[in-house]
Amino acid sequence: MGYGMERHESASPAWTVLFLAWLIALGATLGAIFIGEVMGQTPCLLCWWQRVFMFPLAIVLGVGVLKPDSGTFRYGLPLSLLGAGVAAYHSLLYADILSEAMRPCTQTGPSCLDAAMTVMGLPLPYLSLSAFLAITGLLFLSKRDNA
């Protein structure tokens, strides 16, 4: 099976770590849907790109939890790393480390610089980056636990 576990061994360390990664991806996905659809806050361009990488992660990791194999790491890691890259860029913009000329969402469309784009006082770009980094770390841990 790739992870070296049968169905009755679902509580192995690798499975537990993968389950945590899936919970993070699922929470981030549901949170993004809630913010956009329920709260009515339109995502900016960079938020859309982060969704492009997070939404499939929830599916890939969920399938990996139900049917563990080495493909979960192979398919999940690129999504997580690319999403982390976009989220890191977005976080640098939010922190005003990058110049104004590099901002894709300033005058046209919504901006994540708005104070309304926070959850419990934390800016969405930072939350997204944290989620992608946590998922990446957990994917590596799940791979190591299988070795």
C-alpha positions as CSV (number, residue, x, y, z in Angstrom):
1,M,0.0,0.0,0.0
2,G,2.9,2.4,0.0
3,Y,2.5,3.4,3.6
4,G,2.9,-0.2,4.8
5,M,-0.4,-0.3,6.7
6,E,-3.6,-2.2,6.2
7,R,-7.0,-0.8,6.9
8,H,-6.9,-2.0,10.5
9,E,-3.7,0.0,11.1
10,S,-5.2,3.4,10.4
11,A,-4.0,4.8,13.7
12,S,-0.3,4.6,12.6
13,P,1.9,7.7,13.1
14,A,2.0,8.4,9.3
15,W,-1.8,8.1,9.1
16,T,-2.3,10.4,12.1
17,V,0.0,13.1,10.6
18,L,-1.7,12.9,7.3
19,F,-5.1,13.2,9.0
20,L,-3.8,16.4,10.7
21,A,-2.7,17.8,7.3
22,W,-6.1,17.0,5.9
23,L,-7.9,18.7,8.8
24,I,-5.8,21.9,8.1
25,A,-6.6,21.8,4.4
26,L,-10.3,21.1,5.0
27,G,-10.5,23.9,7.6
28,A,-8.7,26.4,5.3
29,T,-11.0,25.4,2.4
30,L,-14.2,25.7,4.5
31,G,-12.9,28.9,6.0
32,A,-12.3,30.4,2.5
33,I,-15.8,29.3,1.3
34,F,-17.4,30.8,4.5
35,I,-15.5,34.1,4.1
36,G,-16.4,34.4,0.4
37,E,-19.9,33.0,0.3
38,V,-21.4,33.7,3.8
39,M,-19.6,36.8,4.7
40,G,-19.7,38.1,1.2
41,Q,-16.0,39.2,1.1
42,T,-14.7,38.9,-2.5
43,P,-11.2,37.4,-2.6
44,C,-8.4,39.3,-4.2
45,L,-6.3,37.9,-7.1
46,L,-3.7,36.3,-4.8
47,C,-6.4,34.8,-2.5
48,W,-7.9,33.2,-5.6
49,W,-4.5,31.6,-6.5
50,Q,-4.1,30.3,-2.9
51,R,-7.6,28.7,-3.3
52,V,-6.4,27.1,-6.5
53,F,-3.8,25.2,-4.5
54,M,-5.7,24.7,-1.2
55,F,-9.0,23.3,-2.5
56,P,-7.5,20.3,-4.3
57,L,-5.2,19.7,-1.3
58,A,-8.3,19.0,0.8
59,I,-9.4,16.4,-1.7
60,V,-5.9,14.8,-2.3
61,L,-5.2,14.6,1.5
62,G,-8.7,13.3,2.2
63,V,-8.3,10.5,-0.3
64,G,-4.8,9.8,1.2
65,V,-6.4,9.4,4.6
66,L,-9.0,7.0,3.3
67,K,-6.7,5.0,1.1
68,P,-3.0,5.6,2.1
69,D,-0.4,5.3,-0.6
70,S,2.8,7.1,-1.7
71,G,0.9,9.2,-4.2
72,T,-0.5,11.4,-1.4
73,F,2.9,12.9,-0.8
74,R,3.8,13.0,-4.5
75,Y,0.6,14.9,-5.4
76,G,0.1,16.9,-2.2
77,L,3.6,18.4,-1.9
78,P,3.6,20.4,-5.1
79,L,0.2,21.9,-4.3
80,S,1.4,22.8,-0.8
81,L,4.7,24.3,-1.9
82,L,3.2,26.3,-4.8
83,G,0.4,27.5,-2.4
84,A,3.0,28.4,0.2
85,G,4.9,30.4,-2.5
86,V,1.9,32.4,-3.4
87,A,1.0,32.9,0.3
88,A,4.5,34.0,1.1
89,Y,4.5,36.6,-1.7
90,H,1.1,37.7,-0.5
91,S,2.3,38.0,3.1
92,L,5.3,40.1,2.0
93,L,2.9,42.4,0.2
94,Y,0.7,42.6,3.2
95,A,3.7,43.4,5.5
96,D,4.6,46.2,3.0
97,I,8.0,44.6,2.4
98,L,7.6,44.6,-1.4
99,S,7.1,47.8,-3.3
100,E,3.8,49.2,-4.3
101,A,4.6,48.5,-8.0
102,M,4.5,44.7,-7.3
103,R,0.9,44.8,-5.8
104,P,-1.6,42.9,-8.0
105,C,-4.6,44.0,-6.0
106,T,-4.5,47.8,-5.4
107,Q,-7.0,49.9,-7.2
108,T,-8.9,47.3,-9.2
109,G,-10.9,44.8,-7.2
110,P,-10.8,43.8,-3.6
111,S,-7.7,44.2,-1.4
112,C,-6.6,42.0,1.5
113,L,-5.1,45.1,3.1
114,D,-8.6,45.9,4.3
115,A,-9.0,45.4,8.1
116,A,-12.1,43.3,7.4
117,M,-9.9,40.7,5.8
118,T,-8.8,39.2,9.1
119,V,-9.9,36.3,11.2
120,M,-9.5,36.8,15.0
121,G,-7.3,39.7,14.3
122,L,-4.9,37.7,12.0
123,P,-4.5,38.7,8.4
124,L,-5.7,36.2,5.8
125,P,-2.3,36.1,4.0
126,Y,-0.5,35.0,7.2
127,L,-3.2,32.4,8.0
128,S,-2.9,31.0,4.5
129,L,0.9,30.9,4.7
130,S,0.7,29.2,8.1
131,A,-1.7,26.5,6.8
132,F,0.4,25.8,3.7
133,L,3.6,25.5,5.8
134,A,2.0,23.3,8.3
135,I,0.7,21.0,5.6
136,T,4.1,20.9,4.0
137,G,5.7,20.0,7.2
138,L,3.1,17.3,8.0
139,L,3.5,15.8,4.5
140,F,7.3,15.4,5.2
141,L,6.6,13.9,8.6
142,S,4.2,11.4,7.1
143,K,6.8,10.4,4.5
144,R,9.4,10.0,7.2
145,D,7.1,7.9,9.4
146,N,6.7,5.5,6.5
147,A,10.4,5.1,5.8
